[in-house]
Amino acid sequence: MLDTLDLSLHVARVYALPLMVTMAMGVIPLMVINHLLLDWMLLAADNELDYPFRFVYNMTLLVFIEAPLASIFASSYLGQVVFLDRPRLRDVVVDVGKMFPRIVWCQLLVRGIAPAWLVLFSLDRYGEFNGWLEGFVLVALALGAGIFRALRPFINEIVLLERNPLSSKNKRVMTVGRRSSMLHGASGGDLFLRAIVAGLIGVLLVLSLYGTFMFPWGVMRNNWSQPMLMIRFGLPLAMWITTGYFTVFRFLSYLDVRIRQEGWEVELRLRAEAARLAQDLSQYPSKG
Protein backbone atom coordinates (compact mmCIF):
# COMPACT_ATOMS: atom_id res chain seq x y z
CA MET A 1 0.00 0.00 0.00
CA LEU A 2 2.83 2.42 0.78
CA ASP A 3 4.30 1.77 -2.66
CA THR A 4 0.92 2.50 -4.23
CA LEU A 5 0.57 5.74 -2.26
CA ASP A 6 4.02 6.81 -3.40
CA LEU A 7 3.32 5.82 -7.00
CA SER A 8 0.10 7.83 -6.88
CA LEU A 9 2.12 10.98 -6.23
CA HIS A 10 4.30 10.30 -9.28
CA VAL A 11 1.29 9.60 -11.50
CA ALA A 12 -0.45 12.76 -10.24
CA ARG A 13 2.69 14.75 -11.04
CA VAL A 14 3.12 13.36 -14.56
CA TYR A 15 -0.55 13.82 -15.47
CA ALA A 16 -1.17 16.88 -13.29
CA LEU A 17 -2.87 19.12 -15.87
CA PRO A 18 -5.31 16.60 -17.40
CA LEU A 19 -6.13 15.25 -13.95
CA MET A 20 -6.89 18.75 -12.70
CA VAL A 21 -9.12 19.38 -15.73
CA THR A 22 -11.00 16.08 -15.47
CA MET A 23 -11.42 16.43 -11.69
CA ALA A 24 -12.70 19.99 -12.18
CA MET A 25 -15.29 18.65 -14.63
CA GLY A 26 -16.74 16.54 -11.86
CA VAL A 27 -16.08 18.83 -8.91
CA ILE A 28 -17.42 22.17 -10.19
CA PRO A 29 -21.05 20.99 -10.67
CA LEU A 30 -20.96 19.43 -7.21
CA MET A 31 -19.55 22.64 -5.69
CA VAL A 32 -22.45 24.57 -7.22
CA ILE A 33 -24.96 22.08 -5.79
CA ASN A 34 -23.27 22.19 -2.38
CA HIS A 35 -23.29 26.00 -2.46
CA LEU A 36 -27.03 26.03 -3.10
CA LEU A 37 -27.67 23.48 -0.36
CA LEU A 38 -25.38 24.80 2.38
CA ASP A 39 -24.37 28.42 1.84
CA TRP A 40 -27.30 29.69 3.88
CA MET A 41 -25.75 28.05 6.95
CA LEU A 42 -22.61 30.10 6.44
CA LEU A 43 -24.55 33.32 6.01
CA ALA A 44 -26.50 32.64 9.20
CA ALA A 45 -23.28 32.07 11.13
CA ASP A 46 -21.74 35.21 9.63
CA ASN A 47 -24.65 37.29 10.84
CA GLU A 48 -24.20 35.89 14.32
CA LEU A 49 -20.41 36.47 14.29
CA ASP A 50 -19.95 32.82 15.19
CA TYR A 51 -17.82 30.02 13.74
CA PRO A 52 -19.95 28.08 11.22
CA PHE A 53 -19.69 24.63 12.80
CA ARG A 54 -22.94 23.57 11.18
CA PHE A 55 -21.69 24.48 7.70
CA VAL A 56 -18.34 22.73 8.19
CA TYR A 57 -20.03 19.64 9.62
CA ASN A 58 -22.51 19.24 6.76
CA MET A 59 -19.99 20.19 4.07
CA THR A 60 -17.53 17.57 5.32
CA LEU A 61 -20.14 14.80 5.29
CA LEU A 62 -21.48 15.87 1.90
CA VAL A 63 -18.08 16.00 0.20
CA PHE A 64 -17.22 12.60 1.70
CA ILE A 65 -20.39 11.10 0.22
CA GLU A 66 -19.93 12.81 -3.16
CA ALA A 67 -16.23 12.00 -3.63
CA PRO A 68 -16.64 8.95 -5.95
CA LEU A 69 -19.08 10.83 -8.18
CA ALA A 70 -16.65 13.75 -8.52
CA SER A 71 -13.96 11.40 -9.84
CA ILE A 72 -15.86 9.82 -12.74
CA PHE A 73 -14.14 11.88 -15.46
CA ALA A 74 -10.70 11.42 -13.89
CA SER A 75 -11.30 7.66 -13.56
CA SER A 76 -12.27 7.43 -17.22
CA TYR A 77 -9.19 9.43 -18.21
CA LEU A 78 -6.86 7.22 -16.19
CA GLY A 79 -8.41 4.13 -17.75
CA GLN A 80 -7.73 5.49 -21.24
CA VAL A 81 -4.17 6.50 -20.32
CA VAL A 82 -3.38 2.81 -19.85
CA PHE A 83 -3.99 2.21 -23.56
CA LEU A 84 -3.52 5.66 -25.13
CA ASP A 85 -0.62 8.05 -24.67
CA ARG A 86 -2.74 11.21 -24.81
CA PRO A 87 -6.49 10.59 -24.50
CA ARG A 88 -8.74 13.38 -25.70
CA LEU A 89 -11.07 15.08 -23.25
CA ARG A 90 -13.87 14.72 -25.77
CA ASP A 91 -13.48 10.94 -25.67
CA VAL A 92 -13.55 11.03 -21.87
CA VAL A 93 -16.81 13.01 -21.86
CA VAL A 94 -18.38 10.71 -24.45
CA ASP A 95 -17.28 7.65 -22.49
CA VAL A 96 -18.83 8.95 -19.25
CA GLY A 97 -21.99 9.98 -21.10
CA LYS A 98 -22.52 6.45 -22.41
CA MET A 99 -22.27 5.01 -18.91
CA PHE A 100 -24.21 7.82 -17.20
CA PRO A 101 -27.40 5.80 -16.44
CA ARG A 102 -25.28 3.15 -14.68
CA ILE A 103 -23.38 5.88 -12.81
CA VAL A 104 -26.69 7.39 -11.66
CA TRP A 105 -27.80 4.05 -10.24
CA CYS A 106 -24.48 3.01 -8.68
CA GLN A 107 -23.42 6.39 -7.27
CA LEU A 108 -26.38 8.73 -6.96
CA LEU A 109 -28.84 6.15 -5.65
CA VAL A 110 -27.04 3.13 -4.18
CA ARG A 111 -24.17 5.13 -2.63
CA GLY A 112 -26.57 7.66 -1.07
CA ILE A 113 -25.66 10.91 -2.86
CA ALA A 114 -29.19 11.77 -4.01
CA PRO A 115 -30.72 10.94 -0.59
CA ALA A 116 -28.12 13.20 1.06
CA TRP A 117 -29.10 16.04 -1.25
CA LEU A 118 -32.77 15.50 -0.40
CA VAL A 119 -31.98 15.55 3.33
CA LEU A 120 -30.16 18.88 3.11
CA PHE A 121 -32.73 20.36 0.74
CA SER A 122 -35.55 19.56 3.18
CA LEU A 123 -33.93 21.42 6.10
CA ASP A 124 -35.67 24.46 7.51
CA ARG A 125 -33.45 27.42 6.63
CA TYR A 126 -34.73 29.36 9.61
CA GLY A 127 -34.55 26.52 12.09
CA GLU A 128 -31.94 25.17 14.44
CA PHE A 129 -29.73 22.12 13.95
CA ASN A 130 -31.98 19.19 13.03
CA GLY A 131 -30.81 16.29 15.17
CA TRP A 132 -32.78 13.69 13.24
CA LEU A 133 -31.89 14.69 9.67
CA GLU A 134 -28.41 16.14 10.18
CA GLY A 135 -27.34 14.24 13.27
CA PHE A 136 -28.64 10.80 12.34
CA VAL A 137 -29.85 10.39 8.74
CA LEU A 138 -26.95 12.23 7.10
CA VAL A 139 -24.41 10.48 9.32
CA ALA A 140 -26.02 7.11 8.51
CA LEU A 141 -25.76 7.87 4.79
CA ALA A 142 -22.09 8.83 5.21
CA LEU A 143 -21.37 5.65 7.19
CA GLY A 144 -23.16 3.54 4.60
CA ALA A 145 -21.21 5.21 1.79
CA GLY A 146 -17.99 4.66 3.72
CA ILE A 147 -18.69 0.97 4.26
CA PHE A 148 -19.62 0.50 0.60
CA ARG A 149 -16.48 2.35 -0.42
CA ALA A 150 -14.27 0.30 1.89
CA LEU A 151 -15.60 -3.08 0.76
CA ARG A 152 -16.50 -2.21 -2.86
CA PRO A 153 -14.18 0.65 -3.86
CA PHE A 154 -13.82 -0.05 -7.60
CA ILE A 155 -17.38 0.54 -8.81
CA ASN A 156 -16.33 3.48 -11.00
CA GLU A 157 -13.66 1.38 -12.67
CA ILE A 158 -16.04 -1.55 -13.20
CA VAL A 159 -18.73 0.66 -14.73
CA LEU A 160 -16.52 2.96 -16.79
CA LEU A 161 -13.71 0.63 -17.85
CA GLU A 162 -15.17 -2.87 -17.87
CA ARG A 163 -18.63 -1.68 -19.02
CA ASN A 164 -20.59 -4.44 -17.35
CA PRO A 165 -24.41 -4.17 -17.51
CA LEU A 166 -26.38 -3.48 -14.37
CA SER A 167 -28.50 -6.61 -14.70
CA SER A 168 -29.10 -9.59 -16.96
CA LYS A 169 -31.38 -12.61 -16.91
CA ASN A 170 -28.54 -14.69 -18.31
CA LYS A 171 -26.48 -15.97 -15.40
CA ARG A 172 -23.43 -16.22 -17.62
CA VAL A 173 -23.40 -12.49 -18.31
CA MET A 174 -20.98 -10.62 -16.05
CA THR A 175 -23.09 -7.86 -14.50
CA VAL A 176 -21.79 -5.04 -12.31
CA GLY A 177 -22.86 -6.89 -9.15
CA ARG A 178 -21.28 -10.19 -10.16
CA ARG A 179 -18.07 -8.53 -11.30
CA SER A 180 -17.94 -6.51 -8.07
CA SER A 181 -18.32 -9.65 -5.96
CA MET A 182 -15.67 -11.46 -7.98
CA LEU A 183 -13.18 -8.58 -7.87
CA HIS A 184 -13.68 -7.48 -4.28
CA GLY A 185 -14.57 -10.71 -2.54
CA ALA A 186 -11.14 -12.28 -2.50
CA SER A 187 -9.45 -9.06 -1.29
CA GLY A 188 -12.02 -7.86 1.24
CA GLY A 189 -9.67 -7.75 4.23
CA ASP A 190 -6.89 -6.00 2.35
CA LEU A 191 -9.30 -3.46 0.85
CA PHE A 192 -10.82 -2.70 4.25
CA LEU A 193 -7.38 -2.13 5.75
CA ARG A 194 -6.47 0.12 2.83
CA ALA A 195 -9.65 2.12 3.39
CA ILE A 196 -8.83 2.70 7.07
CA VAL A 197 -5.27 3.83 6.35
CA ALA A 198 -6.40 5.95 3.39
CA GLY A 199 -9.01 7.61 5.61
CA LEU A 200 -6.42 8.56 8.22
CA ILE A 201 -4.03 9.88 5.58
CA GLY A 202 -6.90 11.73 3.90
CA VAL A 203 -7.80 13.59 7.09
CA LEU A 204 -4.18 14.62 7.61
CA LEU A 205 -3.86 15.70 3.99
CA VAL A 206 -7.00 17.86 4.17
CA LEU A 207 -5.74 19.56 7.34
CA SER A 208 -2.31 20.09 5.78
CA LEU A 209 -3.75 21.63 2.62
CA TYR A 210 -6.11 23.87 4.57
CA GLY A 211 -3.22 24.97 6.77
CA THR A 212 -1.23 25.72 3.62
CA PHE A 213 -4.05 27.95 2.38
CA MET A 214 -4.31 29.67 5.74
CA PHE A 215 -0.59 30.37 6.18
CA PRO A 216 -0.21 33.14 3.53
CA TRP A 217 -3.42 34.75 4.77
CA GLY A 218 -2.20 34.83 8.36
CA VAL A 219 1.29 36.07 7.43
CA MET A 220 0.17 38.85 5.11
CA ARG A 221 -2.65 40.15 7.31
CA ASN A 222 -1.16 39.25 10.68
CA ASN A 223 -4.54 37.77 11.51
CA TRP A 224 -4.86 34.05 12.10
CA SER A 225 -8.64 33.93 12.46
CA GLN A 226 -10.41 31.92 9.78
CA PRO A 227 -12.30 34.24 7.40
CA MET A 228 -15.63 33.15 5.95
CA LEU A 229 -14.13 33.26 2.45
CA MET A 230 -11.53 30.67 3.44
CA ILE A 231 -14.14 28.44 5.08
CA ARG A 232 -16.47 28.75 2.10
CA PHE A 233 -13.88 27.94 -0.58
CA GLY A 234 -10.58 26.92 1.02
CA LEU A 235 -11.89 24.01 3.09
CA PRO A 236 -13.92 22.40 0.27
CA LEU A 237 -10.98 22.90 -2.10
CA ALA A 238 -8.66 21.07 0.29
CA MET A 239 -11.18 18.19 0.40
CA TRP A 240 -11.51 18.06 -3.39
CA ILE A 241 -7.73 18.10 -3.94
CA THR A 242 -7.45 15.19 -1.54
CA THR A 243 -10.23 13.44 -3.46
CA GLY A 244 -8.22 13.87 -6.66
CA TYR A 245 -5.15 12.28 -5.13
CA PHE A 246 -7.10 9.32 -3.78
CA THR A 247 -8.78 8.90 -7.18
CA VAL A 248 -5.32 8.10 -8.56
CA PHE A 249 -4.62 5.86 -5.56
CA ARG A 250 -7.89 3.98 -6.05
CA PHE A 251 -7.21 3.44 -9.76
CA LEU A 252 -3.71 2.11 -9.09
CA SER A 253 -5.13 -0.13 -6.36
CA TYR A 254 -7.65 -1.42 -8.90
CA LEU A 255 -4.83 -2.31 -11.29
CA ASP A 256 -2.91 -3.91 -8.43
CA VAL A 257 -5.86 -6.09 -7.39
CA ARG A 258 -6.52 -7.18 -10.96
CA ILE A 259 -2.87 -8.05 -11.55
CA ARG A 260 -2.68 -10.01 -8.31
CA GLN A 261 -5.94 -11.91 -8.74
CA GLU A 262 -6.03 -12.50 -12.47
CA GLY A 263 -2.28 -12.99 -12.72
CA TRP A 264 -2.51 -15.55 -9.91
CA GLU A 265 -5.36 -17.28 -11.70
CA VAL A 266 -3.29 -17.52 -14.89
CA GLU A 267 -0.36 -18.89 -12.89
CA LEU A 268 -2.56 -21.53 -11.26
CA ARG A 269 -3.89 -22.62 -14.65
CA LEU A 270 -0.37 -22.86 -16.07
CA ARG A 271 0.78 -24.88 -13.06
CA ALA A 272 -2.21 -27.22 -13.43
CA GLU A 273 -1.46 -27.65 -17.12
CA ALA A 274 2.22 -28.29 -16.38
CA ALA A 275 1.26 -30.90 -13.77
CA ARG A 276 -1.07 -32.60 -16.28
CA LEU A 277 1.62 -32.67 -18.95
CA ALA A 278 4.15 -34.04 -16.48
CA GLN A 279 1.72 -36.78 -15.48
CA ASP A 280 1.07 -37.65 -19.13
CA LEU A 281 4.79 -37.79 -19.88
CA SER A 282 5.43 -40.00 -16.89
CA GLN A 283 3.22 -42.67 -18.39
CA TYR A 284 5.64 -43.16 -21.27
CA PRO A 285 8.75 -45.23 -20.46
CA SER A 286 12.07 -43.55 -21.04
CA LYS A 287 14.20 -44.82 -23.94
CA GLY A 288 17.46 -43.74 -22.34
C-alpha positions in Angstrom: 0.0 0.0 0.0 2.8 2.4 0.8 4.3 1.8 -2.7 0.9 2.5 -4.2 0.6 5.7 -2.3 4.0 6.8 -3.4 3.3 5.8 -7.0 0.1 7.8 -6.9 2.1 11.0 -6.2 4.3 10.3 -9.3 1.3 9.6 -11.5 -0.4 12.8 -10.2 2.7 14.8 -11.0 3.1 13.4 -14.6 -0.6 13.8 -15.5 -1.2 16.9 -13.3 -2.9 19.1 -15.9 -5.3 16.6 -17.4 -6.1 15.2 -14.0 -6.9 18.8 -12.7 -9.1 19.4 -15.7 -11.0 16.1 -15.5 -11.4 16.4 -11.7 -12.7 20.0 -12.2 -15.3 18.7 -14.6 -16.7 16.5 -11.9 -16.1 18.8 -8.9 -17.4 22.2 -10.2 -21.1 21.0 -10.7 -21.0 19.4 -7.2 -19.6 22.6 -5.7 -22.5 24.6 -7.2 -25.0 22.1 -5.8 -23.3 22.2 -2.4 -23.3 26.0 -2.5 -27.0 26.0 -3.1 -27.7 23.5 -0.4 -25.4 24.8 2.4 -24.4 28.4 1.8 -27.3 29.7 3.9 -25.8 28.0 6.9 -22.6 30.1 6.4 -24.6 33.3 6.0 -26.5 32.6 9.2 -23.3 32.1 11.1 -21.7 35.2 9.6 -24.6 37.3 10.8 -24.2 35.9 14.3 -20.4 36.5 14.3 -20.0 32.8 15.2 -17.8 30.0 13.7 -20.0 28.1 11.2 -19.7 24.6 12.8 -22.9 23.6 11.2 -21.7 24.5 7.7 -18.3 22.7 8.2 -20.0 19.6 9.6 -22.5 19.2 6.8 -20.0 20.2 4.1 -17.5 17.6 5.3 -20.1 14.8 5.3 -21.5 15.9 1.9 -18.1 16.0 0.2 -17.2 12.6 1.7 -20.4 11.1 0.2 -19.9 12.8 -3.2 -16.2 12.0 -3.6 -16.6 9.0 -5.9 -19.1 10.8 -8.2 -16.7 13.7 -8.5 -14.0 11.4 -9.8 -15.9 9.8 -12.7 -14.1 11.9 -15.5 -10.7 11.4 -13.9 -11.3 7.7 -13.6 -12.3 7.4 -17.2 -9.2 9.4 -18.2 -6.9 7.2 -16.2 -8.4 4.1 -17.8 -7.7 5.5 -21.2 -4.2 6.5 -20.3 -3.4 2.8 -19.8 -4.0 2.2 -23.6 -3.5 5.7 -25.1 -0.6 8.0 -24.7 -2.7 11.2 -24.8 -6.5 10.6 -24.5 -8.7 13.4 -25.7 -11.1 15.1 -23.3 -13.9 14.7 -25.8 -13.5 10.9 -25.7 -13.6 11.0 -21.9 -16.8 13.0 -21.9 -18.4 10.7 -24.5 -17.3 7.6 -22.5 -18.8 9.0 -19.3 -22.0 10.0 -21.1 -22.5 6.5 -22.4 -22.3 5.0 -18.9 -24.2 7.8 -17.2 -27.4 5.8 -16.4 -25.3 3.2 -14.7 -23.4 5.9 -12.8 -26.7 7.4 -11.7 -27.8 4.0 -10.2 -24.5 3.0 -8.7 -23.4 6.4 -7.3 -26.4 8.7 -7.0 -28.8 6.2 -5.7 -27.0 3.1 -4.2 -24.2 5.1 -2.6 -26.6 7.7 -1.1 -25.7 10.9 -2.9 -29.2 11.8 -4.0 -30.7 10.9 -0.6 -28.1 13.2 1.1 -29.1 16.0 -1.3 -32.8 15.5 -0.4 -32.0 15.5 3.3 -30.2 18.9 3.1 -32.7 20.4 0.7 -35.5 19.6 3.2 -33.9 21.4 6.1 -35.7 24.5 7.5 -33.4 27.4 6.6 -34.7 29.4 9.6 -34.6 26.5 12.1 -31.9 25.2 14.4 -29.7 22.1 14.0 -32.0 19.2 13.0 -30.8 16.3 15.2 -32.8 13.7 13.2 -31.9 14.7 9.7 -28.4 16.1 10.2 -27.3 14.2 13.3 -28.6 10.8 12.3 -29.9 10.4 8.7 -27.0 12.2 7.1 -24.4 10.5 9.3 -26.0 7.1 8.5 -25.8 7.9 4.8 -22.1 8.8 5.2 -21.4 5.7 7.2 -23.2 3.5 4.6 -21.2 5.2 1.8 -18.0 4.7 3.7 -18.7 1.0 4.3 -19.6 0.5 0.6 -16.5 2.4 -0.4 -14.3 0.3 1.9 -15.6 -3.1 0.8 -16.5 -2.2 -2.9 -14.2 0.7 -3.9 -13.8 -0.1 -7.6 -17.4 0.5 -8.8 -16.3 3.5 -11.0 -13.7 1.4 -12.7 -16.0 -1.6 -13.2 -18.7 0.7 -14.7 -16.5 3.0 -16.8 -13.7 0.6 -17.9 -15.2 -2.9 -17.9 -18.6 -1.7 -19.0 -20.6 -4.4 -17.4 -24.4 -4.2 -17.5 -26.4 -3.5 -14.4 -28.5 -6.6 -14.7 -29.1 -9.6 -17.0 -31.4 -12.6 -16.9 -28.5 -14.7 -18.3 -26.5 -16.0 -15.4 -23.4 -16.2 -17.6 -23.4 -12.5 -18.3 -21.0 -10.6 -16.0 -23.1 -7.9 -14.5 -21.8 -5.0 -12.3 -22.9 -6.9 -9.2 -21.3 -10.2 -10.2 -18.1 -8.5 -11.3 -17.9 -6.5 -8.1 -18.3 -9.7 -6.0 -15.7 -11.5 -8.0 -13.2 -8.6 -7.9 -13.7 -7.5 -4.3 -14.6 -10.7 -2.5 -11.1 -12.3 -2.5 -9.5 -9.1 -1.3 -12.0 -7.9 1.2 -9.7 -7.8 4.2 -6.9 -6.0 2.3 -9.3 -3.5 0.9 -10.8 -2.7 4.2 -7.4 -2.1 5.7 -6.5 0.1 2.8 -9.7 2.1 3.4 -8.8 2.7 7.1 -5.3 3.8 6.3 -6.4 6.0 3.4 -9.0 7.6 5.6 -6.4 8.6 8.2 -4.0 9.9 5.6 -6.9 11.7 3.9 -7.8 13.6 7.1 -4.2 14.6 7.6 -3.9 15.7 4.0 -7.0 17.9 4.2 -5.7 19.6 7.3 -2.3 20.1 5.8 -3.8 21.6 2.6 -6.1 23.9 4.6 -3.2 25.0 6.8 -1.2 25.7 3.6 -4.1 28.0 2.4 -4.3 29.7 5.7 -0.6 30.4 6.2 -0.2 33.1 3.5 -3.4 34.7 4.8 -2.2 34.8 8.4 1.3 36.1 7.4 0.2 38.9 5.1 -2.7 40.2 7.3 -1.2 39.2 10.7 -4.5 37.8 11.5 -4.9 34.0 12.1 -8.6 33.9 12.5 -10.4 31.9 9.8 -12.3 34.2 7.4 -15.6 33.2 6.0 -14.1 33.3 2.4 -11.5 30.7 3.4 -14.1 28.4 5.1 -16.5 28.7 2.1 -13.9 27.9 -0.6 -10.6 26.9 1.0 -11.9 24.0 3.1 -13.9 22.4 0.3 -11.0 22.9 -2.1 -8.7 21.1 0.3 -11.2 18.2 0.4 -11.5 18.1 -3.4 -7.7 18.1 -3.9 -7.4 15.2 -1.5 -10.2 13.4 -3.5 -8.2 13.9 -6.7 -5.1 12.3 -5.1 -7.1 9.3 -3.8 -8.8 8.9 -7.2 -5.3 8.1 -8.6 -4.6 5.9 -5.6 -7.9 4.0 -6.0 -7.2 3.4 -9.8 -3.7 2.1 -9.1 -5.1 -0.1 -6.4 -7.7 -1.4 -8.9 -4.8 -2.3 -11.3 -2.9 -3.9 -8.4 -5.9 -6.1 -7.4 -6.5 -7.2 -11.0 -2.9 -8.1 -11.5 -2.7 -10.0 -8.3 -5.9 -11.9 -8.7 -6.0 -12.5 -12.5 -2.3 -13.0 -12.7 -2.5 -15.6 -9.9 -5.4 -17.3 -11.7 -3.3 -17.5 -14.9 -0.4 -18.9 -12.9 -2.6 -21.5 -11.3 -3.9 -22.6 -14.6 -0.4 -22.9 -16.1 0.8 -24.9 -13.1 -2.2 -27.2 -13.4 -1.5 -27.7 -17.1 2.2 -28.3 -16.4 1.3 -30.9 -13.8 -1.1 -32.6 -16.3 1.6 -32.7 -18.9 4.2 -34.0 -16.5 1.7 -36.8 -15.5 1.1 -37.6 -19.1 4.8 -37.8 -19.9 5.4 -40.0 -16.9 3.2 -42.7 -18.4 5.6 -43.2 -21.3 8.7 -45.2 -20.5 12.1 -43.6 -21.0 14.2 -44.8 -23.9 17.5 -43.7 -22.3 
